[in-house]
Amino acid sequence: MSSEAGADATLDKTDALAQLLSADPLRSRDEPEIAANIGSQLQHMGLSTWSISVHRRLRDALARLKPQRMIEVGGGIGHRSAWVYDLFTSDGFTPERYDIIENGAKFAVILHRLMTRYEGESYTKIVVGVLDALVGETLAWKAASSTGLEVGDAPIQPEADAIIVDGTNAQRAKNVELMLPFLAPGGVLFTLEPDMPVGDVEPEDADGMELVNGFNEWIELIQSCNETHHIGFMPLFGGTLVAMVRK
């Protein structure tokens, strides 16, 4: 392939990502009722979530993508999952599989209630556990199954058309790095850019240094992924939505 043809292909994919992340003017700007109720619960519990603007744009992107296989990392108490389920319901779309990964068992109970409310039992798998361990077990399963061994089911589906990655600002880069190998060809990984540290941070400020280190890891990840992935950034109220697809 000529360098000119390669550049054209890169531009095409970059344009496609920009289109994927653009707003759909035909869709409602209102937050779904169940998601709004969960958002109120989050505030009472002192927990954070992505902004309505970010969730709305993520919904628009997923509606265009129509993923058959989907993974969400960091389900929490289901605020973002409620947006996803509402999309499936309003569009009459049922994916083959939707894995929701959550570290805490108590939140998994709430996620299960949300799943049954949307009648998503046939395609949803709620996975409880630490992401590092789940990824390691899944990759081991994939290696074993490639040899023809009967090894049961993988903790996480090994390939997905859409992956949503959440986590603390300090952990976001690591979580994205762990999940990139799970992207199917043409699949898209979505995440929110971590908060940028502001002002001077003293070395003895553990929380501040954790934020600084997490953001530095994010910058390093983006620099390394530029070689292997097309990356789109969409600044919105409440943060920058990021989409990544393999070159």
C-alpha positions in Angstrom: 0.0 0.0 0.0 1.3 3.5 -0.8 1.9 6.0 1.9 -0.8 8.2 0.4 -3.3 5.3 0.5 -2.3 4.6 4.1 -2.9 8.3 5.0 -6.3 8.2 3.3 -7.3 5.1 5.4 -6.1 6.8 8.5 -8.2 9.9 7.7 -11.2 7.7 6.9 -11.1 6.1 10.3 -10.5 9.4 12.1 -13.5 10.8 10.3 -15.5 7.7 11.3 -14.6 8.2 15.0 -15.5 11.9 14.8 -18.9 10.9 13.3 -19.4 8.2 15.9 -18.8 10.6 18.8 -21.0 13.3 17.3 -24.5 14.2 18.8 -27.6 12.7 17.4 -30.1 15.6 17.2 -33.0 13.2 16.7 -32.6 11.6 20.2 -33.9 12.9 23.5 -31.7 15.1 25.6 -33.5 14.0 28.7 -32.0 11.5 31.1 -34.0 8.2 31.2 -36.2 8.1 34.3 -34.6 5.0 35.9 -31.1 6.4 35.3 -32.1 9.7 36.8 -33.4 7.9 39.9 -30.1 6.0 40.2 -28.2 9.3 39.8 -30.1 10.8 42.8 -29.2 7.7 44.8 -25.5 8.2 43.9 -25.6 11.7 45.2 -27.1 10.6 48.5 -24.4 7.9 48.7 -21.6 10.4 47.9 -20.6 8.5 44.8 -19.5 10.1 41.5 -20.7 9.3 38.0 -20.2 10.5 34.5 -22.2 13.7 33.5 -25.4 13.6 31.6 -23.7 15.1 28.6 -21.1 12.3 28.5 -23.7 9.6 29.0 -25.9 11.1 26.3 -23.0 11.2 23.8 -22.0 7.6 24.7 -25.6 6.5 24.1 -25.6 8.2 20.7 -22.3 6.4 19.8 -23.6 3.0 21.0 -26.8 3.5 19.0 -24.8 4.0 15.8 -22.4 1.1 16.6 -25.2 -1.4 17.6 -22.7 -3.8 19.4 -23.6 -7.4 19.5 -21.0 -8.1 22.3 -20.4 -5.5 25.0 -18.4 -5.1 28.2 -18.8 -2.5 30.8 -16.0 -2.1 33.4 -17.1 -0.4 36.6 -20.9 -1.0 36.8 -21.3 0.6 40.2 -24.9 0.8 41.1 -26.0 0.8 37.5 -26.3 4.5 36.5 -24.5 4.1 33.2 -26.0 0.6 32.7 -29.5 2.1 33.0 -28.6 4.4 30.0 -27.5 1.3 28.1 -30.6 -0.7 28.9 -32.8 2.2 28.1 -31.1 2.4 24.7 -31.7 -1.3 24.1 -35.4 -0.9 25.1 -36.1 2.2 23.1 -34.4 0.9 19.9 -35.8 -2.6 20.3 -32.3 -4.0 20.1 -31.0 -7.1 22.0 -27.3 -7.8 22.0 -25.9 -11.3 22.1 -24.1 -10.6 25.4 -23.5 -7.7 27.8 -21.0 -8.2 30.6 -21.1 -5.8 33.5 -17.9 -6.0 35.7 -18.1 -4.7 39.2 -15.6 -5.1 42.0 -18.2 -5.0 44.9 -20.6 -7.8 45.6 -23.1 -5.5 47.3 -23.4 -3.4 44.1 -23.8 -6.6 42.1 -27.1 -7.2 43.9 -28.3 -3.7 42.8 -27.1 -4.4 39.2 -29.0 -7.7 39.2 -32.2 -5.9 40.2 -31.7 -3.4 37.3 -31.1 -6.3 34.9 -34.3 -8.0 35.8 -36.2 -4.7 35.6 -35.2 -4.4 32.0 -35.6 -8.1 31.4 -32.0 -8.5 30.4 -31.3 -11.9 32.0 -31.0 -13.7 28.6 -28.0 -11.6 27.5 -26.5 -10.0 30.6 -23.7 -11.4 32.7 -22.8 -9.6 35.9 -19.2 -10.4 36.8 -17.9 -9.7 40.3 -14.2 -9.5 40.9 -11.0 -7.5 40.6 -10.3 -6.6 37.0 -6.7 -7.6 37.0 -7.6 -11.1 38.1 -10.6 -11.5 35.8 -8.5 -10.4 32.8 -5.7 -12.9 33.7 -8.2 -15.7 34.1 -9.8 -14.9 30.8 -6.6 -14.7 28.9 -5.5 -18.1 30.4 -8.9 -19.5 29.4 -8.4 -18.2 25.9 -4.9 -19.8 25.6 -6.2 -23.1 27.0 -9.2 -23.2 24.7 -7.1 -22.6 21.7 -5.4 -25.9 22.3 -8.8 -27.7 22.3 -9.0 -28.3 26.0 -12.4 -28.2 27.7 -12.0 -25.3 30.2 -15.6 -24.2 30.9 -16.7 -20.5 30.4 -14.4 -17.5 30.5 -15.0 -15.0 33.3 -15.3 -12.3 30.7 -16.2 -12.7 27.0 -12.8 -12.7 25.2 -13.9 -10.3 22.4 -16.4 -7.4 22.4 -17.6 -4.9 19.8 -17.9 -2.2 22.4 -16.1 -1.8 25.7 -16.9 0.9 28.3 -14.1 1.5 30.8 -14.6 3.4 34.1 -12.6 3.4 37.3 -11.0 5.9 39.5 -8.9 8.7 37.9 -5.8 6.9 39.2 -6.8 3.5 37.8 -8.4 4.6 34.5 -5.3 4.2 32.3 -4.5 0.8 33.8 -8.1 -0.4 33.3 -8.0 0.8 29.6 -4.7 -1.0 29.0 -6.1 -4.2 30.5 -9.2 -4.1 28.3 -7.7 -3.1 24.9 -6.8 -6.7 24.0 -10.5 -7.6 24.3 -11.5 -5.4 21.4 -12.9 -7.3 18.4 -11.8 -6.2 14.9 -13.6 -2.9 14.3 -14.7 -2.7 18.0 -14.6 0.5 19.9 -13.4 1.2 23.5 -15.0 4.1 25.3 -13.7 5.8 28.4 -13.6 9.2 30.1 -10.3 11.1 30.2 -9.0 11.2 33.8 -9.1 14.5 35.7 -6.0 16.7 35.1 -4.1 17.6 38.4 -4.3 21.3 39.1 -1.7 23.3 41.1 1.3 22.0 43.0 1.0 18.6 44.8 3.1 17.9 47.8 4.8 14.5 47.9 3.2 13.7 51.3 -0.3 14.3 49.7 -1.1 10.6 49.0 -4.4 11.4 47.2 -2.9 14.2 45.2 0.1 12.1 44.1 -2.2 9.2 43.2 -4.1 11.6 40.8 -0.8 12.9 39.4 0.6 9.4 38.8 -2.7 8.3 37.3 -2.8 11.2 34.8 0.9 10.6 33.9 0.1 7.0 33.2 -2.8 8.1 31.0 -0.5 10.4 28.9 1.9 7.5 28.5 -0.9 5.2 27.5 -2.2 7.6 24.8 1.3 8.1 23.4 1.9 4.4 23.1 -1.6 3.7 21.7 -1.1 6.3 19.0 1.0 3.6 17.3 -1.6 0.9 17.4 -5.0 2.6 17.6 -7.0 5.5 16.2 -8.1 7.7 19.1 -11.0 10.2 19.1 -11.5 12.9 21.8 -14.9 14.6 22.3 -14.8 17.4 25.0 -18.2 17.7 26.7 -19.6 19.3 29.8 -18.2 17.1 32.6 -15.3 15.6 30.8 -13.8 14.4 27.6 -15.2 11.2 26.1 -12.5 9.1 24.4 -13.0 6.4 21.8 -10.3 4.0 20.6 -10.3 1.5 17.7 -7.4 -0.7 16.5 -5.6 0.4 13.4 
